[in-house]
Amino acid sequence: MRKFKNLVIGGIETKVVNLILISVLLVAGVFLASMLTQNSMLSSLASETSEKQISSMTGITTSVIDRVIVENMDRLTGMQAEMTDEMFRDLGTRVRMIGDYAKKLLSDPDGAPAAEWHRPDASRDGELFVKALFAEGLDEAAVGGRLGVIANMTDFMLSLCEAYDADNIWFTLPEGATLMADTVPGNWVNADGSYVAYNATERYWYTQAVREKKLVFSDVEFDHRTGELCVTCAMPVYGGDGTLLGVAGGDIFLADMQRTITESAQNGGFLVVVNNSGHVIISPEDQGIFQAMNSSEAADLRESDNAGLSSLVSDAMKGKTDVRRITLPDGGYYMIGVPMETVGWTLIAAYSEAYAGEPARMLQDDYQKIQLEAESAYAEKLSRGKIMLRIVLFSLLVLILIGAVILGKRIVKPLNRITKRISELSESNLEFKMEDAYRTSDEVEELAQSFASISHKTVEYMDTIRTVTAEKERIGAELSLATQIQAAMLPHIVPAFPDRKDFDIIGSMDPAKEVGGDFYDYFLIDDDHLCMVIADVSGKGVPAALFMMASKIIIQSVAMLGGSPGQILTRTNEAICSSNEAQMFVTVWVGTLELSTGKLTCANAGHEYPVFKKPDGSFELFKDKHGFVIGGMEGVKYREYELTLEPGSKVFVYTDGVPEATNASQELFGTDRMMSALNAHPDAEPMEILKNVRKAVDGFVLDAEQFDDLTMLCLEYKGPVGGEHEKT
């Protein structure tokens, strides 16, 4: 075998090229004649088929775009949202007008004479009638004067309802008296002729308006008078000195909107209305993710596990979205959202992808029909040339087989011997060696030499693998033992102090690797002082774990000797800096709680901000002053601060592994999400608090790999033993 540049002469390449060249020349000659004969027929057929395909595709594609995207999505949502929003704007206008009029009257009660007012009259059912309603036990004489003042609005209320084609409006005094215009005065009269007591100050719309101190729209609720679904608009009215004068209100009934939404469920599309809490309030669906439910049971679609749907609802509350493809349990949908600015709701329109794909299936059917026609025509025209082509191909096949058998014997024989030798290799004989039969002076010889070289290297590599595997197993066993030792050093008994009723405390640490650099600790310095520690060592893996254990031991030893948190950190820093050749450091937060008084003394060495919760309050981030990290510099003095914990207060501390937990999109979990998780159930026990935060972190990062330890500690102070706040 000789080589000339990239050309191999006399080798297997030349033999194969010769065989293929002879075959190609024979086949090319036959097919050239056949191709020339059939070319004109195929060209004509292809042209006709192409024209039919283009015509069908153009017509149906245009129909799909017009019907699905333009007509069923953008137009419907825009018009319906604007119509609905206008109803809420009108309701808000009516309520503001009543509120402004009432404020003017009540701010100057002597400026207008007391007007006559009436109790409910069942004979006036069906017409707008203004009457006075009282909370149970309220003395009419106690509010008669102020009620007479706002009774001057009677004619204005009637005119306002007629002008806006509304059937109710009212104003409620803080004492529980209400002046109301509606069309069902008989609903306020009992069967025995007595009047129905009505304390509007306890209604959801009243408390919401007073709480938020502005004009508000309620969630969808059932009307107290008629039992129909409605939304209430309410506005608090204040005097010049800030005193609450009363609350103006009005209803808008959703029967027409419900009917429109129900009728939208046809031809593959439907509409749903979502309120500003993310709850579906009006929907044609009676089950599934878009089922309308009471506000106490409804799920927030912005927090749906369906990322596409939650993103659409969140974006739609800010402005009109584009058309997006969302996958729901029953299939894919094209969806768009439009906000109702006045009430803060959102109108969502959905259109079934399966229904939109119907034209595409029509296109496919037409295409298949055309293809069948083309195949039939082609088969008819081709059948006349098959007999001649078969004879020629059979003759050509015989010639190729004869040539292949002759040349194949010379090429394949040494290859077969190589294959047989390779098949005989076993665990006791893994090495392939050169033999004289392989020395053919061509690529076969080079192949055999390559096998021999690879076989020899494989044997050497397997020996290396055995050695490396044994070492890796030894290291893995040691790391597993280190993990157990580290876990045993942290407090892990639940409850931590079963005999103590004045506090409850628990911590958790989840290392990012086999061993971690975070740690937490809590222990009683004496019977009246509890010490809490949480820390984060720089670095990861075994070095951080060793530094962590040394730091934990030093801090606990120093704390047990007595001294405030600032002194504990100062002495710990001196001890670590004296022999910190690795130049590692640790951030630490230390708190000492005096259990008899609730006084909490804290110091922070470069650690995360702590979080505190007062009784009946929510968790709040406390931005304390940080000192320098432990082990970073000698001679540092650490300042401390004091807080007083009331019975029922909670303390939550953590390492940066919580806010810096990262999802697959490289987004951080963040302090805001952590605070939301804490305040989801702020009154839960400390163990549940940690579980809630961990669940929120896991739900955010999902399967994304984490590179930092996640450590948390939570304390609940229940008050001194024997106090009225003691829990059992």
C-alpha positions in Angstrom: 0.0 0.0 0.0 1.4 3.4 -1.1 0.3 6.9 -0.2 0.7 9.9 -2.5 -0.4 13.0 -0.6 -4.1 12.3 0.4 -4.4 9.5 -2.2 -4.0 5.8 -1.1 -2.9 3.5 -3.9 -3.4 -0.3 -3.6 -5.3 -0.1 -0.4 -8.9 -1.0 0.6 -10.0 2.5 -0.4 -8.9 1.9 -4.0 -10.7 -1.4 -4.1 -13.9 0.1 -2.8 -13.7 3.0 -5.2 -13.2 0.7 -8.1 -16.3 -1.4 -7.2 -18.5 1.7 -6.6 -17.3 3.4 -9.7 -18.2 0.4 -11.9 -21.6 0.2 -10.2 -22.3 3.9 -10.4 -21.5 4.0 -14.1 -23.9 1.1 -14.9 -26.7 2.5 -12.7 -26.2 6.1 -13.9 -26.6 4.9 -17.5 -29.9 3.1 -16.8 -31.4 5.8 -14.7 -30.4 8.6 -17.1 -32.5 7.2 -19.8 -35.4 6.5 -17.4 -35.2 10.0 -15.9 -35.3 11.8 -19.2 -38.4 9.8 -20.2 -40.3 10.6 -17.0 -39.0 14.1 -16.4 -41.6 15.8 -18.5 -44.5 13.9 -16.9 -43.3 14.6 -13.3 -42.8 18.3 -14.1 -46.3 18.7 -15.4 -47.8 16.8 -12.4 -45.8 18.7 -9.8 -46.9 22.0 -11.3 -50.6 21.1 -11.1 -50.2 19.8 -7.5 -48.3 22.8 -6.3 -51.0 25.3 -7.6 -53.8 23.4 -5.7 -51.7 23.2 -2.5 -50.9 27.0 -2.5 -54.6 27.9 -3.2 -55.9 25.7 -0.4 -53.2 26.8 2.2 -53.7 30.6 1.4 -57.4 30.5 1.8 -57.6 28.5 5.0 -54.6 30.2 6.7 -56.2 33.6 6.2 -59.5 32.3 7.7 -57.7 31.0 10.8 -55.8 34.3 11.5 -59.0 36.4 11.0 -61.3 34.2 13.0 -59.0 33.1 15.9 -56.7 36.1 16.6 -58.6 39.2 15.4 -62.3 38.4 15.9 -62.4 36.0 18.9 -59.7 37.6 21.0 -58.7 41.3 20.8 -62.1 42.7 19.8 -64.2 40.8 22.4 -62.0 41.5 25.4 -61.5 45.2 24.6 -65.2 45.9 24.1 -66.4 43.9 27.0 -63.8 45.3 29.4 -64.6 48.8 28.5 -68.4 48.3 28.9 -67.9 46.6 32.3 -65.5 49.3 33.5 -68.0 52.0 32.5 -70.6 50.5 34.8 -68.2 50.6 37.8 -67.1 54.2 37.0 -70.8 55.2 37.0 -71.3 53.4 40.4 -68.2 55.2 41.8 -69.5 58.5 40.6 -72.9 58.0 42.3 -71.3 57.0 45.6 -69.0 60.0 45.6 -71.9 62.4 44.9 -73.9 61.0 47.9 -70.8 61.1 50.1 -70.0 64.7 49.1 -73.6 65.8 49.7 -73.7 64.0 53.1 -70.4 65.6 54.2 -71.8 69.1 53.3 -75.0 68.5 55.3 -73.3 66.9 58.4 -70.4 69.4 58.5 -73.0 72.2 59.0 -76.1 70.5 60.6 -77.6 73.9 61.5 -77.5 75.0 57.8 -80.4 72.8 56.8 -83.7 72.1 58.6 -84.3 68.4 59.7 -86.3 66.7 56.9 -88.9 64.0 57.3 -87.8 60.4 57.0 -89.8 57.2 56.7 -89.6 53.6 57.9 -89.9 50.7 55.3 -93.3 50.4 53.6 -94.1 47.1 51.9 -96.8 48.8 49.8 -94.1 50.7 48.0 -92.4 47.6 46.5 -91.4 48.0 42.9 -90.8 51.7 43.1 -87.8 53.7 44.4 -88.4 54.5 48.0 -86.2 56.1 50.6 -86.5 54.8 54.1 -84.5 54.6 57.4 -83.1 51.4 58.8 -81.7 50.9 62.3 -79.3 48.4 63.9 -80.9 46.2 66.6 -81.2 48.0 69.9 -80.4 51.4 68.5 -82.7 54.2 69.9 -84.2 56.2 67.1 -84.2 59.3 69.2 -80.4 59.0 69.7 -79.8 59.6 65.9 -83.0 61.2 64.9 -81.5 64.7 64.6 -78.5 63.6 62.4 -80.9 61.3 60.4 -83.2 64.3 59.8 -80.2 66.2 58.4 -79.2 63.6 55.9 -82.8 63.0 55.0 -82.5 66.2 53.0 -80.8 64.0 50.4 -84.1 62.0 49.8 -85.0 63.7 46.5 -81.3 63.7 45.4 -81.0 60.0 46.0 -84.2 59.3 43.9 -83.0 61.6 41.1 -79.5 60.0 41.1 -80.9 56.5 40.9 -83.2 57.5 38.0 -80.5 59.3 36.1 -78.2 56.3 36.3 -80.9 53.7 35.9 -79.8 52.3 39.3 -82.1 50.7 42.0 -80.2 51.5 45.2 -78.0 54.0 47.0 -77.5 54.7 50.7 -75.7 56.5 53.5 -74.9 55.0 56.9 -74.2 56.8 60.1 -71.5 55.4 62.5 -74.2 54.7 65.1 -75.8 52.1 62.8 -78.7 54.1 61.2 -78.9 54.0 57.4 -80.9 56.1 54.9 -81.4 53.8 51.8 -83.1 54.2 48.5 -84.1 50.9 46.8 -87.0 49.2 45.0 -87.7 46.5 47.6 -88.8 48.2 50.8 -91.0 45.2 51.6 -87.9 43.1 52.2 -87.2 45.2 55.3 -90.6 44.4 56.9 -91.2 41.1 58.9 -94.3 39.0 58.5 -95.7 40.4 61.8 -95.3 44.0 60.5 -92.2 44.7 62.5 -89.1 46.2 60.9 -86.0 44.2 60.0 -83.0 45.3 62.0 -80.0 46.1 59.9 -76.6 47.1 61.3 -74.7 48.3 58.2 -71.6 49.1 60.3 -70.9 45.3 60.5 -71.2 44.7 56.8 -68.1 43.9 54.8 -68.3 47.0 52.6 -68.5 49.3 55.6 -65.5 47.8 57.4 -63.5 47.7 54.2 -64.1 51.4 53.4 -63.3 52.5 57.0 -60.2 50.4 57.1 -58.8 51.6 53.7 -60.1 55.2 54.2 -60.9 55.6 50.5 -63.6 54.7 47.9 -63.4 50.9 47.6 -65.1 48.1 45.6 -65.8 44.9 47.4 -65.4 41.4 46.3 -68.4 39.7 44.7 -70.9 38.9 47.5 -74.6 38.0 47.8 -76.8 41.0 48.3 -78.3 41.3 51.8 -81.7 42.4 50.3 -82.2 40.3 47.2 -79.7 37.4 47.5 -78.3 38.2 44.1 -74.6 38.4 43.2 -73.3 42.0 43.4 -70.3 44.3 44.0 -70.6 47.1 46.5 -68.9 50.5 46.2 -68.4 52.3 49.5 -66.8 55.6 50.5 -66.0 56.8 54.0 -66.9 60.4 54.7 -64.8 62.4 57.3 -65.4 65.8 58.9 -62.9 68.6 58.9 -61.4 67.3 62.1 -61.0 63.8 60.7 -64.1 62.4 62.5 -65.9 59.7 60.6 -69.3 61.1 59.6 -70.5 57.9 57.9 -70.2 55.7 54.8 -71.9 56.2 51.4 -72.5 53.1 49.3 -74.3 51.5 46.4 -74.6 48.1 44.6 -74.1 46.9 41.1 -75.7 43.6 40.2 -73.8 41.1 38.1 -76.6 39.3 36.4 -76.1 40.9 33.0 -72.3 40.4 33.2 -72.8 36.7 34.3 -75.1 36.2 31.4 -72.6 37.7 28.9 -69.8 35.6 30.4 -71.9 32.4 30.2 -72.9 33.0 26.6 -69.2 33.5 25.7 -68.5 29.8 26.1 -69.1 28.7 22.5 -67.1 28.0 19.4 -64.0 27.1 21.4 -63.8 30.3 23.4 -64.9 31.8 26.7 -64.5 34.8 29.0 -63.7 34.9 32.8 -63.5 37.8 35.2 -60.7 37.9 37.8 -60.7 40.4 40.7 -57.8 42.3 42.1 -57.0 39.4 44.5 -56.5 37.0 41.6 -59.8 35.2 42.3 -62.1 34.0 39.5 -65.5 35.7 40.3 -67.5 35.3 37.1 -67.0 32.3 34.8 -69.0 29.9 32.5 -67.0 27.0 34.0 -68.5 25.0 36.8 -65.3 23.1 37.7 -61.6 23.3 37.1 -59.1 26.1 37.4 -61.6 28.8 36.2 -64.5 27.8 38.5 -65.9 30.8 40.3 -65.9 30.4 44.1 -66.4 32.4 47.3 -63.4 34.7 48.1 -62.5 32.6 51.2 -62.2 29.4 49.0 -60.9 30.9 45.7 -57.3 30.4 44.6 -55.1 33.3 43.5 -54.4 32.7 39.8 -51.3 34.9 40.2 -49.8 32.1 42.4 -50.9 29.3 40.1 -48.5 26.4 39.5 -49.1 27.2 35.8 -46.4 29.7 35.2 -47.9 30.9 31.9 -51.3 31.5 33.5 -50.0 33.3 36.6 -47.8 35.5 34.4 -50.7 36.4 32.2 -53.0 37.3 35.1 -50.3 39.4 36.8 -49.5 41.3 33.6 -53.2 41.8 32.7 -53.7 43.7 36.0 -51.1 46.2 34.9 -52.2 46.6 31.3 -53.6 44.9 28.2 -51.5 41.9 27.3 -50.6 40.3 24.0 -52.2 37.0 22.9 -50.3 34.2 24.5 -50.4 30.4 24.3 -51.2 28.8 27.7 -51.4 25.1 28.4 -54.3 24.1 30.6 -55.2 20.5 31.8 -57.7 20.1 28.9 -55.3 21.4 26.2 -53.7 24.5 24.8 -55.4 27.9 24.7 -54.7 31.3 23.2 -55.4 33.8 25.9 -55.4 37.6 26.3 -56.1 39.8 29.4 -57.5 43.4 29.6 -57.7 45.3 32.9 -60.8 47.1 34.2 -59.1 50.1 35.6 -61.9 51.5 37.9 -62.5 48.4 39.9 -59.1 46.8 39.5 -60.4 43.6 37.9 -59.2 41.8 34.8 -61.1 40.3 31.9 -59.5 37.1 30.5 -60.4 35.7 27.1 -59.5 32.2 26.0 -59.7 30.4 22.7 -59.1 26.7 22.3 -56.0 25.8 20.3 -57.7 22.6 19.2 -60.6 24.6 17.8 -58.2 27.1 16.1 -56.4 24.1 14.6 -59.5 22.9 12.9 -58.7 24.8 9.7 -55.2 23.3 9.8 -56.8 19.9 9.8 -58.9 20.9 6.9 -55.8 21.9 5.1 -54.2 18.6 5.8 -57.2 16.7 4.5 -57.2 18.7 1.3 -53.4 18.2 1.0 -53.8 14.4 1.4 -56.6 14.3 -1.2 -54.4 16.2 -3.7 -51.5 13.9 -2.9 -53.6 10.8 -3.5 -54.7 12.2 -6.9 -51.1 12.9 -7.7 -49.9 9.5 -6.7 -52.6 7.8 -8.7 -51.7 9.8 -11.8 -48.0 9.2 -11.3 -48.5 5.4 -10.7 -50.6 5.2 -14.0 -47.9 6.9 -16.0 -45.0 5.1 -14.4 -46.4 1.6 -14.8 -45.6 1.5 -18.5 -41.8 1.9 -17.8 -41.6 -0.6 -14.9 -41.2 -3.7 -17.0 -38.2 -2.4 -19.0 -36.6 -0.9 -15.8 -37.0 -4.2 -13.9 -35.1 -6.2 -16.7 -32.3 -3.7 -16.8 -32.0 -3.5 -13.0 -32.0 -7.3 -12.7 -29.1 -7.6 -15.1 -27.2 -4.8 -13.4 -27.7 -6.5 -10.0 -26.3 -9.8 -11.2 -23.2 -8.0 -12.5 -22.7 -6.1 -9.2 -23.1 -9.3 -7.1 -20.5 -11.1 -9.1 -18.0 -8.3 -8.8 -18.8 -7.8 -5.1 -18.2 -11.5 -4.3 -14.8 -11.6 -6.0 -13.5 -8.4 -4.4 -15.3 -9.0 -1.1 -13.4 -12.2 -0.4 -10.1 -10.3 -0.6 -11.3 -7.5 1.6 -13.4 -9.2 4.2 -11.3 -12.3 5.1 -8.8 -10.5 7.4 -11.6 -8.3 8.8 -13.5 -11.5 9.8 -10.5 -12.8 11.5 -10.1 -9.6 13.5 -13.8 -9.7 14.5 -13.5 -13.3 15.7 -10.4 -12.5 17.8 -12.2 -9.5 19.4 -15.2 -11.7 20.2 -12.8 -14.1 22.1 -11.7 -11.3 24.5 -12.8 -11.8 28.1 -12.1 -10.5 31.6 -9.1 -12.7 31.9 -7.8 -11.8 28.4 -8.6 -8.2 27.5 -5.7 -7.4 25.3 -5.9 -7.7 21.5 -2.4 -8.4 19.8 -1.1 -8.2 16.2 -0.9 -11.3 14.1 0.7 -12.1 10.7 -2.8 -12.6 9.2 -3.6 -8.9 9.7 -0.5 -7.6 7.9 -2.2 -6.9 4.5 -0.3 -3.7 3.8 -3.6 -1.7 3.6 -6.1 -0.1 6.0 -6.9 -3.5 7.5 -3.4 -3.7 8.9 -3.7 -0.1 10.2 -7.1 -1.1 11.8 -5.5 -4.1 13.6 -2.6 -2.0 14.8 -5.1 0.6 16.2 -7.1 -2.1 17.9 -3.9 -3.5 19.5 -2.9 0.0 20.7 -6.3 0.8 22.1 -6.6 -2.6 23.8 -3.3 -2.1 25.5 -4.3 1.4 26.7 -7.7 0.1 27.9 -6.1 -2.5 30.1 -3.8 0.2 31.7 -6.8 2.5 32.0 -9.0 -0.1 33.8 -6.2 -0.6 36.3 -6.1 3.1 37.0 -10.0 3.2 37.3 -9.9 0.5 40.0 -7.4 2.5 42.0 -9.3 5.8 41.6 -12.7 4.1 42.5 -11.3 2.7 45.7 -10.0 6.1 46.7 -13.3 7.8 45.8 -15.3 5.3 47.9 -13.0 5.9 50.9 -13.4 9.7 50.6 -17.2 9.3 50.2 -17.4 7.2 53.4 -15.4 9.9 55.3 -17.6 12.7 54.0 -20.7 10.7 55.1 -19.3 10.4 58.6 -18.4 14.1 58.6 -22.0 14.9 57.7 -23.3 12.8 60.6 -20.9 14.4 63.0 -21.8 18.0 61.9 -25.5 17.2 62.2 -25.0 15.8 65.7 -23.3 19.0 66.8 -26.3 21.2 66.0 -29.4 21.2 68.3 -31.7 18.5 66.9 -34.0 17.4 69.8 -37.7 18.5 69.3 -38.9 20.1 71.5 -35.6 21.5 72.5 -36.6 22.3 76.1 -39.7 20.2 76.9 -39.9 21.3 80.5 -39.9 25.0 79.6 -43.3 26.7 79.0 -42.1 30.2 78.7 -40.5 29.9 75.2 -40.4 27.6 72.1 -37.4 27.5 69.8 -36.2 25.4 66.8 -33.6 25.6 64.1 -32.7 23.9 60.8 -29.6 23.6 58.6 -29.6 22.1 55.0 -26.0 22.1 53.6 -25.5 22.7 49.9 -22.8 20.0 49.9 -22.1 17.0 52.1 -21.0 19.3 54.9 -21.8 23.0 55.3 -20.4 26.2 56.8 -23.6 27.5 58.4 -24.6 26.7 62.0 -27.1 27.7 64.6 -27.2 27.1 68.4 -29.4 27.8 71.4 -28.7 27.0 75.0 -29.5 28.2 78.5 -26.8 30.2 80.1 -28.7 29.9 83.4 -32.3 29.3 84.3 -33.3 32.8 83.3 -31.1 33.5 80.2 -31.4 31.9 76.8 -28.6 32.4 74.3 -29.3 32.1 70.5 -26.7 32.0 67.8 -26.8 31.8 64.0 -23.7 32.1 61.8 -22.4 31.7 58.2 -18.7 30.7 57.6 -17.0 31.9 54.4 -16.3 29.2 51.9 -17.9 25.8 51.3 -17.2 22.1 51.9 -14.9 20.5 54.4 -12.7 23.6 55.2 -15.9 25.6 56.0 -17.3 22.8 58.1 -14.1 22.5 60.2 -14.1 26.3 60.7 -17.8 26.1 61.6 -17.3 23.5 64.3 -14.4 25.5 65.8 -16.4 28.7 65.8 -19.5 27.1 67.3 -17.4 25.6 70.2 -15.7 28.9 70.9 -18.9 31.0 70.9 -20.7 28.6 73.2 -17.7 28.4 75.6 -17.4 32.2 75.7 -21.2 32.6 76.2 -21.3 30.2 79.1 -18.6 32.2 80.9 -21.1 35.1 81.0 -21.1 38.5 79.4 -23.4 40.4 77.0 -23.7 39.5 73.2 -21.3 42.3 72.3 -18.7 40.9 74.7 -19.3 37.4 73.4 -18.5 38.5 69.9 -15.5 40.5 71.0 -13.9 37.6 72.9 -14.8 35.1 70.1 -13.1 37.4 67.5 -10.0 37.6 69.6 -9.8 33.8 70.0 -10.3 33.2 66.3 -8.0 35.9 65.0 -5.2 34.6 67.2 -4.8 31.4 65.2 -6.6 32.1 61.9 -3.9 31.1 59.4 -6.5 30.1 56.8 -7.8 33.7 56.9 -11.4 32.5 57.0 -14.2 34.5 58.6 -17.7 34.0 59.9 -20.8 36.3 60.1 -22.6 35.9 63.5 -25.8 37.1 65.1 -26.1 36.6 68.9 -29.1 37.3 71.1 -29.5 36.8 74.8 -33.1 36.7 76.1 -33.9 37.4 79.7 -36.9 35.0 80.1 -38.4 36.6 83.2 -38.7 40.1 81.5 -38.6 39.5 77.8 -35.5 41.7 77.4 -33.6 40.7 74.3 -30.0 41.9 73.9 -28.4 41.4 70.5 -25.2 42.0 68.5 -24.5 41.5 64.8 -21.1 40.7 63.3 -21.8 41.2 59.6 -24.8 38.9 59.5 -28.2 39.2 57.8 -30.9 41.5 59.3 -33.1 39.7 61.9 -36.9 39.6 61.6 -39.2 40.3 64.6 -43.0 39.8 65.1 -45.0 41.5 67.8 -48.1 39.8 69.2 -51.1 40.1 66.9 -48.7 41.7 64.3 -46.8 40.6 61.3 -43.1 39.8 60.7 -41.0 42.9 60.1 -37.3 43.2 59.0 -35.2 44.9 61.7 -32.2 46.7 60.1 -29.8 46.6 63.0 -26.2 48.0 62.8 -23.6 45.5 61.7 -20.2 45.1 63.2 -17.2 43.6 61.2 -17.1 39.9 60.6 -15.6 37.5 63.1 -12.0 36.5 62.2 -11.6 39.5 59.8 -9.6 41.9 62.0 -8.2 41.9 65.5 -9.2 44.5 68.1 -12.8 44.9 66.9 -15.4 46.0 69.6 -19.0 45.0 68.9 -21.9 47.1 69.8 -25.2 45.7 71.0 -28.8 46.8 71.1 -31.8 45.9 73.2 -35.4 45.0 72.4 -38.3 44.0 74.7 -40.3 41.0 73.6 -43.9 40.9 74.7 -45.6 37.5 75.3 -46.5 36.1 71.9 -43.5 37.8 70.1 -41.4 35.8 67.6 -37.8 36.2 66.4 -36.6 34.7 63.0 -33.0 34.7 62.0 -31.4 33.1 58.9 -28.3 32.9 56.7 -27.9 34.4 53.2 -28.8 31.0 51.7 -32.5 31.9 52.1 -32.7 35.2 50.2 -30.0 34.2 47.8 -31.7 30.9 46.8 -31.6 30.9 43.0 -34.0 29.4 40.4 -33.3 28.1 36.9 -33.6 31.7 35.5 -30.9 32.9 37.9 -33.5 34.9 39.9 -32.9 35.3 43.6 -35.6 34.3 46.1 -35.1 37.6 47.8 -36.0 39.2 51.2 -39.5 40.2 50.0 -40.5 36.6 49.1 -39.1 35.5 52.5 -41.2 38.1 54.3 -44.3 37.0 52.3 -43.6 33.4 53.3 -43.3 34.4 57.0 -46.5 36.4 56.9 -48.5 33.8 55.1 -49.1 32.2 58.6 -47.5 34.5 61.1 -49.2 33.0 64.1 -48.0 29.4 63.4 -45.6 27.6 65.8 -41.9 28.1 65.2 -41.5 24.6 63.5 -44.3 25.5 61.1 -42.7 28.9 60.4 -39.5 27.2 59.3 -41.5 24.7 57.2 -43.5 27.5 55.5 -40.3 29.4 54.5 -38.6 26.2 53.3 -41.7 25.3 51.3 -41.7 28.7 49.7 -38.0 28.4 48.8 -38.4 25.0 47.3 -41.4 26.1 45.3 -39.3 29.0 43.9 -36.0 27.2 43.1 -37.7 23.9 42.0 -35.0 21.6 40.6 -32.3 24.3 40.3 -29.0 23.4 41.9 -28.1 25.5 45.0 -24.7 26.6 46.0 -25.2 27.9 49.5 -26.3 26.4 52.8 -29.9 27.2 54.0 -30.1 27.8 57.7 -32.9 29.2 59.9 -33.8 29.6 63.5 -37.2 30.7 65.0 -38.1 31.6 68.7 -41.5 32.3 70.2 -41.5 34.1 73.6 -44.6 33.0 75.5 -44.0 35.1 78.6 -42.6 34.4 82.1 -43.6 31.1 83.8 -46.8 31.5 85.7 -47.8 34.7 83.8 -51.2 35.1 82.1 -49.7 34.5 78.7 -48.1 31.1 79.6 -49.0 28.4 77.1 -49.3 24.7 77.9 
